[in-house]
């Protein structure tokens, strides 16, 4: 005999980590552009993988 769930209660605690500094500090424009380029490349790879599915 199957069980039917009529209500589902979910409780989540979120810790935003107030006061934390970013772990990556980029000073020069070359470093920033390289970081952005790497991020864009990774995002494009993820999107391509999703389209293959």
mmCIF entry with sequence, helices, sheets and N, C-alpha, C, O atoms, coordinates in Angstrom:
data_MODEL
# 
_entry.id   MODEL 
# 
_entity.id                         1 
_entity.type                       polymer 
_entity.pdbx_number_of_molecules   1 
# 
_entity_poly.entity_id                      1 
_entity_poly.type                           'polypeptide(L)' 
_entity_poly.nstd_linkage                   no 
_entity_poly.nstd_monomer                   no 
_entity_poly.pdbx_seq_one_letter_code       
;(UNK)(UNK)(UNK)(UNK)(UNK)(UNK)(UNK)(UNK)(UNK)(UNK)(UNK)(UNK)(UNK)(UNK)(UNK)(UNK)
(UNK)(UNK)(UNK)(UNK)(UNK)(UNK)(UNK)(UNK)(UNK)(UNK)(UNK)(UNK)(UNK)(UNK)(UNK)(UNK)
(UNK)(UNK)(UNK)(UNK)(UNK)(UNK)(UNK)(UNK)(UNK)(UNK)(UNK)(UNK)(UNK)(UNK)(UNK)(UNK)
(UNK)(UNK)(UNK)(UNK)(UNK)
;
_entity_poly.pdbx_seq_one_letter_code_can   XXXXXXXXXXXXXXXXXXXXXXXXXXXXXXXXXXXXXXXXXXXXXXXXXXXXX 
_entity_poly.pdbx_strand_id                 A 
# 
loop_
_entity_poly_seq.entity_id 
_entity_poly_seq.num 
_entity_poly_seq.mon_id 
_entity_poly_seq.hetero 
1 1  UNK n 
1 2  UNK n 
1 3  UNK n 
1 4  UNK n 
1 5  UNK n 
1 6  UNK n 
1 7  UNK n 
1 8  UNK n 
1 9  UNK n 
1 10 UNK n 
1 11 UNK n 
1 12 UNK n 
1 13 UNK n 
1 14 UNK n 
1 15 UNK n 
1 16 UNK n 
1 17 UNK n 
1 18 UNK n 
1 19 UNK n 
1 20 UNK n 
1 21 UNK n 
1 22 UNK n 
1 23 UNK n 
1 24 UNK n 
1 25 UNK n 
1 26 UNK n 
1 27 UNK n 
1 28 UNK n 
1 29 UNK n 
1 30 UNK n 
1 31 UNK n 
1 32 UNK n 
1 33 UNK n 
1 34 UNK n 
1 35 UNK n 
1 36 UNK n 
1 37 UNK n 
1 38 UNK n 
1 39 UNK n 
1 40 UNK n 
1 41 UNK n 
1 42 UNK n 
1 43 UNK n 
1 44 UNK n 
1 45 UNK n 
1 46 UNK n 
1 47 UNK n 
1 48 UNK n 
1 49 UNK n 
1 50 UNK n 
1 51 UNK n 
1 52 UNK n 
1 53 UNK n 
# 
_struct_asym.id          A 
_struct_asym.entity_id   1 
# 
_struct_conf.conf_type_id            HELX_P 
_struct_conf.id                      HELX_P1 
_struct_conf.pdbx_PDB_helix_id       AA1 
_struct_conf.beg_label_comp_id       UNK 
_struct_conf.beg_label_asym_id       A 
_struct_conf.beg_label_seq_id        29 
_struct_conf.pdbx_beg_PDB_ins_code   ? 
_struct_conf.end_label_comp_id       UNK 
_struct_conf.end_label_asym_id       A 
_struct_conf.end_label_seq_id        52 
_struct_conf.pdbx_end_PDB_ins_code   ? 
_struct_conf.beg_auth_comp_id        UNK 
_struct_conf.beg_auth_asym_id        A 
_struct_conf.beg_auth_seq_id         29 
_struct_conf.end_auth_comp_id        UNK 
_struct_conf.end_auth_asym_id        A 
_struct_conf.end_auth_seq_id         52 
_struct_conf.pdbx_PDB_helix_class    1 
_struct_conf.details                 ? 
_struct_conf.pdbx_PDB_helix_length   24 
# 
_struct_conf_type.id          HELX_P 
_struct_conf_type.criteria    ? 
_struct_conf_type.reference   ? 
# 
loop_
_atom_site.group_PDB 
_atom_site.id 
_atom_site.type_symbol 
_atom_site.label_atom_id 
_atom_site.label_alt_id 
_atom_site.label_comp_id 
_atom_site.label_asym_id 
_atom_site.label_entity_id 
_atom_site.label_seq_id 
_atom_site.pdbx_PDB_ins_code 
_atom_site.Cartn_x 
_atom_site.Cartn_y 
_atom_site.Cartn_z 
_atom_site.occupancy 
_atom_site.B_iso_or_equiv 
_atom_site.pdbx_formal_charge 
_atom_site.auth_seq_id 
_atom_site.auth_comp_id 
_atom_site.auth_asym_id 
_atom_site.auth_atom_id 
_atom_site.pdbx_PDB_model_num 
ATOM 1   N N  . UNK A 1 1  ? 0.848  -1.177 0.000   1.00 0.00 ? 1  UNK A N  1 
ATOM 2   C CA . UNK A 1 1  ? 0.000  0.000  0.000   1.00 0.00 ? 1  UNK A CA 1 
ATOM 3   C C  . UNK A 1 1  ? 0.897  1.246  0.000   1.00 0.00 ? 1  UNK A C  1 
ATOM 4   O O  . UNK A 1 1  ? 1.757  1.377  0.871   1.00 0.00 ? 1  UNK A O  1 
ATOM 5   N N  . UNK A 1 2  ? 0.713  2.158  -0.959  1.00 0.00 ? 2  UNK A N  1 
ATOM 6   C CA . UNK A 1 2  ? 1.554  3.364  -1.022  1.00 0.00 ? 2  UNK A CA 1 
ATOM 7   C C  . UNK A 1 2  ? 1.220  4.349  0.092   1.00 0.00 ? 2  UNK A C  1 
ATOM 8   O O  . UNK A 1 2  ? 0.097  4.395  0.595   1.00 0.00 ? 2  UNK A O  1 
ATOM 9   N N  . UNK A 1 3  ? 2.215  5.123  0.456   1.00 0.00 ? 3  UNK A N  1 
ATOM 10  C CA . UNK A 1 3  ? 2.053  6.154  1.486   1.00 0.00 ? 3  UNK A CA 1 
ATOM 11  C C  . UNK A 1 3  ? 1.934  7.502  0.799   1.00 0.00 ? 3  UNK A C  1 
ATOM 12  O O  . UNK A 1 3  ? 2.738  7.828  -0.074  1.00 0.00 ? 3  UNK A O  1 
ATOM 13  N N  . UNK A 1 4  ? 0.946  8.282  1.180   1.00 0.00 ? 4  UNK A N  1 
ATOM 14  C CA . UNK A 1 4  ? 0.740  9.608  0.604   1.00 0.00 ? 4  UNK A CA 1 
ATOM 15  C C  . UNK A 1 4  ? 1.133  10.669 1.630   1.00 0.00 ? 4  UNK A C  1 
ATOM 16  O O  . UNK A 1 4  ? 0.643  10.669 2.759   1.00 0.00 ? 4  UNK A O  1 
ATOM 17  N N  . UNK A 1 5  ? 2.025  11.574 1.221   1.00 0.00 ? 5  UNK A N  1 
ATOM 18  C CA . UNK A 1 5  ? 2.455  12.653 2.100   1.00 0.00 ? 5  UNK A CA 1 
ATOM 19  C C  . UNK A 1 5  ? 1.647  13.890 1.742   1.00 0.00 ? 5  UNK A C  1 
ATOM 20  O O  . UNK A 1 5  ? 1.716  14.372 0.611   1.00 0.00 ? 5  UNK A O  1 
ATOM 21  N N  . UNK A 1 6  ? 0.877  14.409 2.700   1.00 0.00 ? 6  UNK A N  1 
ATOM 22  C CA . UNK A 1 6  ? 0.031  15.564 2.445   1.00 0.00 ? 6  UNK A CA 1 
ATOM 23  C C  . UNK A 1 6  ? 0.684  16.871 2.855   1.00 0.00 ? 6  UNK A C  1 
ATOM 24  O O  . UNK A 1 6  ? 0.370  17.917 2.287   1.00 0.00 ? 6  UNK A O  1 
ATOM 25  N N  . UNK A 1 7  ? 1.582  16.836 3.824   1.00 0.00 ? 7  UNK A N  1 
ATOM 26  C CA . UNK A 1 7  ? 2.288  18.037 4.265   1.00 0.00 ? 7  UNK A CA 1 
ATOM 27  C C  . UNK A 1 7  ? 3.747  17.710 4.465   1.00 0.00 ? 7  UNK A C  1 
ATOM 28  O O  . UNK A 1 7  ? 4.101  16.623 4.921   1.00 0.00 ? 7  UNK A O  1 
ATOM 29  N N  . UNK A 1 8  ? 4.590  18.663 4.118   1.00 0.00 ? 8  UNK A N  1 
ATOM 30  C CA . UNK A 1 8  ? 6.022  18.503 4.311   1.00 0.00 ? 8  UNK A CA 1 
ATOM 31  C C  . UNK A 1 8  ? 6.560  19.806 4.867   1.00 0.00 ? 8  UNK A C  1 
ATOM 32  O O  . UNK A 1 8  ? 6.437  20.855 4.233   1.00 0.00 ? 8  UNK A O  1 
ATOM 33  N N  . UNK A 1 9  ? 7.154  19.746 6.046   1.00 0.00 ? 9  UNK A N  1 
ATOM 34  C CA . UNK A 1 9  ? 7.722  20.927 6.687   1.00 0.00 ? 9  UNK A CA 1 
ATOM 35  C C  . UNK A 1 9  ? 9.235  20.858 6.579   1.00 0.00 ? 9  UNK A C  1 
ATOM 36  O O  . UNK A 1 9  ? 9.840  19.858 6.963   1.00 0.00 ? 9  UNK A O  1 
ATOM 37  N N  . UNK A 1 10 ? 9.853  21.917 6.058   1.00 0.00 ? 10 UNK A N  1 
ATOM 38  C CA . UNK A 1 10 ? 11.303 21.989 5.926   1.00 0.00 ? 10 UNK A CA 1 
ATOM 39  C C  . UNK A 1 10 ? 11.786 23.212 6.680   1.00 0.00 ? 10 UNK A C  1 
ATOM 40  O O  . UNK A 1 10 ? 11.249 24.307 6.513   1.00 0.00 ? 10 UNK A O  1 
ATOM 41  N N  . UNK A 1 11 ? 12.809 23.022 7.516   1.00 0.00 ? 11 UNK A N  1 
ATOM 42  C CA . UNK A 1 11 ? 13.375 24.118 8.281   1.00 0.00 ? 11 UNK A CA 1 
ATOM 43  C C  . UNK A 1 11 ? 14.845 24.235 7.902   1.00 0.00 ? 11 UNK A C  1 
ATOM 44  O O  . UNK A 1 11 ? 15.576 23.245 7.919   1.00 0.00 ? 11 UNK A O  1 
ATOM 45  N N  . UNK A 1 12 ? 15.276 25.446 7.560   1.00 0.00 ? 12 UNK A N  1 
ATOM 46  C CA . UNK A 1 12 ? 16.647 25.679 7.128   1.00 0.00 ? 12 UNK A CA 1 
ATOM 47  C C  . UNK A 1 12 ? 17.231 26.835 7.930   1.00 0.00 ? 12 UNK A C  1 
ATOM 48  O O  . UNK A 1 12 ? 16.584 27.867 8.103   1.00 0.00 ? 12 UNK A O  1 
ATOM 49  N N  . UNK A 1 13 ? 18.451 26.659 8.416   1.00 0.00 ? 13 UNK A N  1 
ATOM 50  C CA . UNK A 1 13 ? 19.186 27.732 9.076   1.00 0.00 ? 13 UNK A CA 1 
ATOM 51  C C  . UNK A 1 13 ? 20.274 28.206 8.118   1.00 0.00 ? 13 UNK A C  1 
ATOM 52  O O  . UNK A 1 13 ? 21.079 27.409 7.635   1.00 0.00 ? 13 UNK A O  1 
ATOM 53  N N  . UNK A 1 14 ? 20.291 29.501 7.849   1.00 0.00 ? 14 UNK A N  1 
ATOM 54  C CA . UNK A 1 14 ? 21.262 30.063 6.921   1.00 0.00 ? 14 UNK A CA 1 
ATOM 55  C C  . UNK A 1 14 ? 22.232 30.934 7.698   1.00 0.00 ? 14 UNK A C  1 
ATOM 56  O O  . UNK A 1 14 ? 21.825 31.831 8.435   1.00 0.00 ? 14 UNK A O  1 
ATOM 57  N N  . UNK A 1 15 ? 23.522 30.660 7.525   1.00 0.00 ? 15 UNK A N  1 
ATOM 58  C CA . UNK A 1 15 ? 24.574 31.452 8.146   1.00 0.00 ? 15 UNK A CA 1 
ATOM 59  C C  . UNK A 1 15 ? 25.246 32.243 7.032   1.00 0.00 ? 15 UNK A C  1 
ATOM 60  O O  . UNK A 1 15 ? 25.955 31.672 6.204   1.00 0.00 ? 15 UNK A O  1 
ATOM 61  N N  . UNK A 1 16 ? 25.029 33.531 7.009   1.00 0.00 ? 16 UNK A N  1 
ATOM 62  C CA . UNK A 1 16 ? 25.568 34.366 5.950   1.00 0.00 ? 16 UNK A CA 1 
ATOM 63  C C  . UNK A 1 16 ? 27.041 34.677 6.150   1.00 0.00 ? 16 UNK A C  1 
ATOM 64  O O  . UNK A 1 16 ? 27.674 35.224 5.247   1.00 0.00 ? 16 UNK A O  1 
ATOM 65  N N  . UNK A 1 17 ? 27.592 34.354 7.273   1.00 0.00 ? 17 UNK A N  1 
ATOM 66  C CA . UNK A 1 17 ? 29.001 34.584 7.516   1.00 0.00 ? 17 UNK A CA 1 
ATOM 67  C C  . UNK A 1 17 ? 29.350 36.062 7.509   1.00 0.00 ? 17 UNK A C  1 
ATOM 68  O O  . UNK A 1 17 ? 30.253 36.488 6.788   1.00 0.00 ? 17 UNK A O  1 
ATOM 69  N N  . UNK A 1 18 ? 28.651 36.829 8.296   1.00 0.00 ? 18 UNK A N  1 
ATOM 70  C CA . UNK A 1 18 ? 28.890 38.274 8.338   1.00 0.00 ? 18 UNK A CA 1 
ATOM 71  C C  . UNK A 1 18 ? 30.308 38.555 8.797   1.00 0.00 ? 18 UNK A C  1 
ATOM 72  O O  . UNK A 1 18 ? 30.824 37.895 9.699   1.00 0.00 ? 18 UNK A O  1 
ATOM 73  N N  . UNK A 1 19 ? 30.932 39.535 8.171   1.00 0.00 ? 19 UNK A N  1 
ATOM 74  C CA . UNK A 1 19 ? 32.271 39.929 8.554   1.00 0.00 ? 19 UNK A CA 1 
ATOM 75  C C  . UNK A 1 19 ? 33.368 39.175 7.831   1.00 0.00 ? 19 UNK A C  1 
ATOM 76  O O  . UNK A 1 19 ? 34.548 39.462 8.034   1.00 0.00 ? 19 UNK A O  1 
ATOM 77  N N  . UNK A 1 20 ? 33.006 38.216 6.989   1.00 0.00 ? 20 UNK A N  1 
ATOM 78  C CA . UNK A 1 20 ? 34.027 37.478 6.257   1.00 0.00 ? 20 UNK A CA 1 
ATOM 79  C C  . UNK A 1 20 ? 34.507 38.295 5.066   1.00 0.00 ? 20 UNK A C  1 
ATOM 80  O O  . UNK A 1 20 ? 33.723 38.962 4.392   1.00 0.00 ? 20 UNK A O  1 
ATOM 81  N N  . UNK A 1 21 ? 35.775 38.230 4.829   1.00 0.00 ? 21 UNK A N  1 
ATOM 82  C CA . UNK A 1 21 ? 36.382 38.915 3.690   1.00 0.00 ? 21 UNK A CA 1 
ATOM 83  C C  . UNK A 1 21 ? 36.415 37.941 2.514   1.00 0.00 ? 21 UNK A C  1 
ATOM 84  O O  . UNK A 1 21 ? 36.474 36.730 2.728   1.00 0.00 ? 21 UNK A O  1 
ATOM 85  N N  . UNK A 1 22 ? 36.378 38.438 1.288   1.00 0.00 ? 22 UNK A N  1 
ATOM 86  C CA . UNK A 1 22 ? 36.522 37.528 0.150   1.00 0.00 ? 22 UNK A CA 1 
ATOM 87  C C  . UNK A 1 22 ? 37.891 36.843 0.190   1.00 0.00 ? 22 UNK A C  1 
ATOM 88  O O  . UNK A 1 22 ? 38.890 37.448 0.579   1.00 0.00 ? 22 UNK A O  1 
ATOM 89  N N  . UNK A 1 23 ? 37.919 35.591 -0.213  1.00 0.00 ? 23 UNK A N  1 
ATOM 90  C CA . UNK A 1 23 ? 39.168 34.846 -0.107  1.00 0.00 ? 23 UNK A CA 1 
ATOM 91  C C  . UNK A 1 23 ? 40.151 35.212 -1.213  1.00 0.00 ? 23 UNK A C  1 
ATOM 92  O O  . UNK A 1 23 ? 41.349 34.959 -1.083  1.00 0.00 ? 23 UNK A O  1 
ATOM 93  N N  . UNK A 1 24 ? 39.656 35.806 -2.304  1.00 0.00 ? 24 UNK A N  1 
ATOM 94  C CA . UNK A 1 24 ? 40.528 36.190 -3.409  1.00 0.00 ? 24 UNK A CA 1 
ATOM 95  C C  . UNK A 1 24 ? 40.581 37.710 -3.493  1.00 0.00 ? 24 UNK A C  1 
ATOM 96  O O  . UNK A 1 24 ? 39.551 38.375 -3.603  1.00 0.00 ? 24 UNK A O  1 
ATOM 97  N N  . UNK A 1 25 ? 41.789 38.248 -3.440  1.00 0.00 ? 25 UNK A N  1 
ATOM 98  C CA . UNK A 1 25 ? 41.980 39.680 -3.571  1.00 0.00 ? 25 UNK A CA 1 
ATOM 99  C C  . UNK A 1 25 ? 42.781 39.913 -4.847  1.00 0.00 ? 25 UNK A C  1 
ATOM 100 O O  . UNK A 1 25 ? 43.896 39.411 -4.992  1.00 0.00 ? 25 UNK A O  1 
ATOM 101 N N  . UNK A 1 26 ? 42.199 40.681 -5.773  1.00 0.00 ? 26 UNK A N  1 
ATOM 102 C CA . UNK A 1 26 ? 42.838 40.925 -7.059  1.00 0.00 ? 26 UNK A CA 1 
ATOM 103 C C  . UNK A 1 26 ? 43.189 42.401 -7.140  1.00 0.00 ? 26 UNK A C  1 
ATOM 104 O O  . UNK A 1 26 ? 42.332 43.261 -6.938  1.00 0.00 ? 26 UNK A O  1 
ATOM 105 N N  . UNK A 1 27 ? 44.456 42.694 -7.437  1.00 0.00 ? 27 UNK A N  1 
ATOM 106 C CA . UNK A 1 27 ? 44.909 44.071 -7.443  1.00 0.00 ? 27 UNK A CA 1 
ATOM 107 C C  . UNK A 1 27 ? 44.998 44.670 -8.850  1.00 0.00 ? 27 UNK A C  1 
ATOM 108 O O  . UNK A 1 27 ? 44.497 45.769 -9.085  1.00 0.00 ? 27 UNK A O  1 
ATOM 109 N N  . UNK A 1 28 ? 45.623 43.965 -9.772  1.00 0.00 ? 28 UNK A N  1 
ATOM 110 C CA . UNK A 1 28 ? 45.855 44.579 -11.076 1.00 0.00 ? 28 UNK A CA 1 
ATOM 111 C C  . UNK A 1 28 ? 44.723 44.270 -12.052 1.00 0.00 ? 28 UNK A C  1 
ATOM 112 O O  . UNK A 1 28 ? 43.960 43.323 -11.865 1.00 0.00 ? 28 UNK A O  1 
ATOM 113 N N  . UNK A 1 29 ? 44.635 45.088 -13.094 1.00 0.00 ? 29 UNK A N  1 
ATOM 114 C CA . UNK A 1 29 ? 43.601 44.898 -14.114 1.00 0.00 ? 29 UNK A CA 1 
ATOM 115 C C  . UNK A 1 29 ? 43.828 43.608 -14.883 1.00 0.00 ? 29 UNK A C  1 
ATOM 116 O O  . UNK A 1 29 ? 42.868 42.947 -15.278 1.00 0.00 ? 29 UNK A O  1 
ATOM 117 N N  . UNK A 1 30 ? 45.103 43.236 -15.103 1.00 0.00 ? 30 UNK A N  1 
ATOM 118 C CA . UNK A 1 30 ? 45.397 41.987 -15.809 1.00 0.00 ? 30 UNK A CA 1 
ATOM 119 C C  . UNK A 1 30 ? 44.898 40.793 -15.016 1.00 0.00 ? 30 UNK A C  1 
ATOM 120 O O  . UNK A 1 30 ? 44.321 39.862 -15.579 1.00 0.00 ? 30 UNK A O  1 
ATOM 121 N N  . UNK A 1 31 ? 45.118 40.817 -13.714 1.00 0.00 ? 31 UNK A N  1 
ATOM 122 C CA . UNK A 1 31 ? 44.656 39.717 -12.872 1.00 0.00 ? 31 UNK A CA 1 
ATOM 123 C C  . UNK A 1 31 ? 43.132 39.639 -12.869 1.00 0.00 ? 31 UNK A C  1 
ATOM 124 O O  . UNK A 1 31 ? 42.561 38.549 -12.911 1.00 0.00 ? 31 UNK A O  1 
ATOM 125 N N  . UNK A 1 32 ? 42.477 40.795 -12.820 1.00 0.00 ? 32 UNK A N  1 
ATOM 126 C CA . UNK A 1 32 ? 41.017 40.818 -12.845 1.00 0.00 ? 32 UNK A CA 1 
ATOM 127 C C  . UNK A 1 32 ? 40.482 40.252 -14.150 1.00 0.00 ? 32 UNK A C  1 
ATOM 128 O O  . UNK A 1 32 ? 39.558 39.439 -14.141 1.00 0.00 ? 32 UNK A O  1 
ATOM 129 N N  . UNK A 1 33 ? 41.052 40.672 -15.267 1.00 0.00 ? 33 UNK A N  1 
ATOM 130 C CA . UNK A 1 33 ? 40.563 40.191 -16.560 1.00 0.00 ? 33 UNK A CA 1 
ATOM 131 C C  . UNK A 1 33 ? 40.835 38.699 -16.713 1.00 0.00 ? 33 UNK A C  1 
ATOM 132 O O  . UNK A 1 33 ? 40.019 37.981 -17.290 1.00 0.00 ? 33 UNK A O  1 
ATOM 133 N N  . UNK A 1 34 ? 41.976 38.219 -16.202 1.00 0.00 ? 34 UNK A N  1 
ATOM 134 C CA . UNK A 1 34 ? 42.274 36.791 -16.268 1.00 0.00 ? 34 UNK A CA 1 
ATOM 135 C C  . UNK A 1 34 ? 41.291 35.994 -15.416 1.00 0.00 ? 34 UNK A C  1 
ATOM 136 O O  . UNK A 1 34 ? 40.854 34.915 -15.813 1.00 0.00 ? 34 UNK A O  1 
ATOM 137 N N  . UNK A 1 35 ? 40.949 36.523 -14.255 1.00 0.00 ? 35 UNK A N  1 
ATOM 138 C CA . UNK A 1 35 ? 39.995 35.858 -13.376 1.00 0.00 ? 35 UNK A CA 1 
ATOM 139 C C  . UNK A 1 35 ? 38.613 35.815 -14.019 1.00 0.00 ? 35 UNK A C  1 
ATOM 140 O O  . UNK A 1 35 ? 37.942 34.783 -13.993 1.00 0.00 ? 35 UNK A O  1 
ATOM 141 N N  . UNK A 1 36 ? 38.191 36.936 -14.595 1.00 0.00 ? 36 UNK A N  1 
ATOM 142 C CA . UNK A 1 36 ? 36.888 36.979 -15.263 1.00 0.00 ? 36 UNK A CA 1 
ATOM 143 C C  . UNK A 1 36 ? 36.860 36.009 -16.441 1.00 0.00 ? 36 UNK A C  1 
ATOM 144 O O  . UNK A 1 36 ? 35.873 35.302 -16.645 1.00 0.00 ? 36 UNK A O  1 
ATOM 145 N N  . UNK A 1 37 ? 37.931 35.977 -17.206 1.00 0.00 ? 37 UNK A N  1 
ATOM 146 C CA . UNK A 1 37 ? 38.005 35.077 -18.359 1.00 0.00 ? 37 UNK A CA 1 
ATOM 147 C C  . UNK A 1 37 ? 37.913 33.616 -17.920 1.00 0.00 ? 37 UNK A C  1 
ATOM 148 O O  . UNK A 1 37 ? 37.229 32.818 -18.563 1.00 0.00 ? 37 UNK A O  1 
ATOM 149 N N  . UNK A 1 38 ? 38.592 33.263 -16.838 1.00 0.00 ? 38 UNK A N  1 
ATOM 150 C CA . UNK A 1 38 ? 38.541 31.898 -16.324 1.00 0.00 ? 38 UNK A CA 1 
ATOM 151 C C  . UNK A 1 38 ? 37.136 31.544 -15.856 1.00 0.00 ? 38 UNK A C  1 
ATOM 152 O O  . UNK A 1 38 ? 36.657 30.435 -16.096 1.00 0.00 ? 38 UNK A O  1 
ATOM 153 N N  . UNK A 1 39 ? 36.481 32.477 -15.196 1.00 0.00 ? 39 UNK A N  1 
ATOM 154 C CA . UNK A 1 39 ? 35.114 32.240 -14.717 1.00 0.00 ? 39 UNK A CA 1 
ATOM 155 C C  . UNK A 1 39 ? 34.156 32.048 -15.881 1.00 0.00 ? 39 UNK A C  1 
ATOM 156 O O  . UNK A 1 39 ? 33.315 31.150 -15.857 1.00 0.00 ? 39 UNK A O  1 
ATOM 157 N N  . UNK A 1 40 ? 34.281 32.888 -16.896 1.00 0.00 ? 40 UNK A N  1 
ATOM 158 C CA . UNK A 1 40 ? 33.408 32.780 -18.063 1.00 0.00 ? 40 UNK A CA 1 
ATOM 159 C C  . UNK A 1 40 ? 33.626 31.441 -18.757 1.00 0.00 ? 40 UNK A C  1 
ATOM 160 O O  . UNK A 1 40 ? 32.671 30.801 -19.198 1.00 0.00 ? 40 UNK A O  1 
ATOM 161 N N  . UNK A 1 41 ? 34.871 31.024 -18.851 1.00 0.00 ? 41 UNK A N  1 
ATOM 162 C CA . UNK A 1 41 ? 35.168 29.743 -19.486 1.00 0.00 ? 41 UNK A CA 1 
ATOM 163 C C  . UNK A 1 41 ? 34.527 28.578 -18.731 1.00 0.00 ? 41 UNK A C  1 
ATOM 164 O O  . UNK A 1 41 ? 33.971 27.665 -19.341 1.00 0.00 ? 41 UNK A O  1 
ATOM 165 N N  . UNK A 1 42 ? 34.611 28.619 -17.411 1.00 0.00 ? 42 UNK A N  1 
ATOM 166 C CA . UNK A 1 42 ? 34.005 27.558 -16.607 1.00 0.00 ? 42 UNK A CA 1 
ATOM 167 C C  . UNK A 1 42 ? 32.486 27.559 -16.743 1.00 0.00 ? 42 UNK A C  1 
ATOM 168 O O  . UNK A 1 42 ? 31.872 26.495 -16.826 1.00 0.00 ? 42 UNK A O  1 
ATOM 169 N N  . UNK A 1 43 ? 31.880 28.732 -16.766 1.00 0.00 ? 43 UNK A N  1 
ATOM 170 C CA . UNK A 1 43 ? 30.427 28.820 -16.917 1.00 0.00 ? 43 UNK A CA 1 
ATOM 171 C C  . UNK A 1 43 ? 30.000 28.276 -18.281 1.00 0.00 ? 43 UNK A C  1 
ATOM 172 O O  . UNK A 1 43 ? 29.002 27.561 -18.383 1.00 0.00 ? 43 UNK A O  1 
ATOM 173 N N  . UNK A 1 44 ? 30.755 28.614 -19.325 1.00 0.00 ? 44 UNK A N  1 
ATOM 174 C CA . UNK A 1 44 ? 30.427 28.121 -20.660 1.00 0.00 ? 44 UNK A CA 1 
ATOM 175 C C  . UNK A 1 44 ? 30.537 26.594 -20.724 1.00 0.00 ? 44 UNK A C  1 
ATOM 176 O O  . UNK A 1 44 ? 29.717 25.945 -21.375 1.00 0.00 ? 44 UNK A O  1 
ATOM 177 N N  . UNK A 1 45 ? 31.534 26.018 -20.062 1.00 0.00 ? 45 UNK A N  1 
ATOM 178 C CA . UNK A 1 45 ? 31.673 24.564 -20.026 1.00 0.00 ? 45 UNK A CA 1 
ATOM 179 C C  . UNK A 1 45 ? 30.488 23.924 -19.318 1.00 0.00 ? 45 UNK A C  1 
ATOM 180 O O  . UNK A 1 45 ? 29.975 22.898 -19.764 1.00 0.00 ? 45 UNK A O  1 
ATOM 181 N N  . UNK A 1 46 ? 30.055 24.524 -18.221 1.00 0.00 ? 46 UNK A N  1 
ATOM 182 C CA . UNK A 1 46 ? 28.902 23.996 -17.485 1.00 0.00 ? 46 UNK A CA 1 
ATOM 183 C C  . UNK A 1 46 ? 27.652 24.050 -18.348 1.00 0.00 ? 46 UNK A C  1 
ATOM 184 O O  . UNK A 1 46 ? 26.879 23.092 -18.376 1.00 0.00 ? 46 UNK A O  1 
ATOM 185 N N  . UNK A 1 47 ? 27.442 25.161 -19.054 1.00 0.00 ? 47 UNK A N  1 
ATOM 186 C CA . UNK A 1 47 ? 26.272 25.281 -19.915 1.00 0.00 ? 47 UNK A CA 1 
ATOM 187 C C  . UNK A 1 47 ? 26.305 24.270 -21.052 1.00 0.00 ? 47 UNK A C  1 
ATOM 188 O O  . UNK A 1 47 ? 25.268 23.711 -21.410 1.00 0.00 ? 47 UNK A O  1 
ATOM 189 N N  . UNK A 1 48 ? 27.473 24.028 -21.619 1.00 0.00 ? 48 UNK A N  1 
ATOM 190 C CA . UNK A 1 48 ? 27.600 23.033 -22.695 1.00 0.00 ? 48 UNK A CA 1 
ATOM 191 C C  . UNK A 1 48 ? 27.264 21.641 -22.175 1.00 0.00 ? 48 UNK A C  1 
ATOM 192 O O  . UNK A 1 48 ? 26.592 20.869 -22.859 1.00 0.00 ? 48 UNK A O  1 
ATOM 193 N N  . UNK A 1 49 ? 27.727 21.316 -20.970 1.00 0.00 ? 49 UNK A N  1 
ATOM 194 C CA . UNK A 1 49 ? 27.430 20.011 -20.390 1.00 0.00 ? 49 UNK A CA 1 
ATOM 195 C C  . UNK A 1 49 ? 25.930 19.844 -20.155 1.00 0.00 ? 49 UNK A C  1 
ATOM 196 O O  . UNK A 1 49 ? 25.383 18.758 -20.352 1.00 0.00 ? 49 UNK A O  1 
ATOM 197 N N  . UNK A 1 50 ? 25.265 20.926 -19.730 1.00 0.00 ? 50 UNK A N  1 
ATOM 198 C CA . UNK A 1 50 ? 23.822 20.853 -19.490 1.00 0.00 ? 50 UNK A CA 1 
ATOM 199 C C  . UNK A 1 50 ? 23.059 20.651 -20.792 1.00 0.00 ? 50 UNK A C  1 
ATOM 200 O O  . UNK A 1 50 ? 22.046 19.952 -20.809 1.00 0.00 ? 50 UNK A O  1 
ATOM 201 N N  . UNK A 1 51 ? 23.525 21.250 -21.877 1.00 0.00 ? 51 UNK A N  1 
ATOM 202 C CA . UNK A 1 51 ? 22.853 21.109 -23.162 1.00 0.00 ? 51 UNK A CA 1 
ATOM 203 C C  . UNK A 1 51 ? 23.032 19.705 -23.723 1.00 0.00 ? 51 UNK A C  1 
ATOM 204 O O  . UNK A 1 51 ? 22.166 19.224 -24.455 1.00 0.00 ? 51 UNK A O  1 
ATOM 205 N N  . UNK A 1 52 ? 24.138 19.036 -23.396 1.00 0.00 ? 52 UNK A N  1 
ATOM 206 C CA . UNK A 1 52 ? 24.377 17.689 -23.880 1.00 0.00 ? 52 UNK A CA 1 
ATOM 207 C C  . UNK A 1 52 ? 23.413 16.684 -23.258 1.00 0.00 ? 52 UNK A C  1 
ATOM 208 O O  . UNK A 1 52 ? 23.111 15.657 -23.866 1.00 0.00 ? 52 UNK A O  1 
ATOM 209 N N  . UNK A 1 53 ? 22.937 16.967 -22.075 1.00 0.00 ? 53 UNK A N  1 
ATOM 210 C CA . UNK A 1 53 ? 22.037 16.031 -21.382 1.00 0.00 ? 53 UNK A CA 1 
ATOM 211 C C  . UNK A 1 53 ? 20.716 16.024 -21.998 1.00 0.00 ? 53 UNK A C  1 
ATOM 212 O O  . UNK A 1 53 ? 19.829 15.297 -21.549 1.00 0.00 ? 53 UNK A O  1 
# 
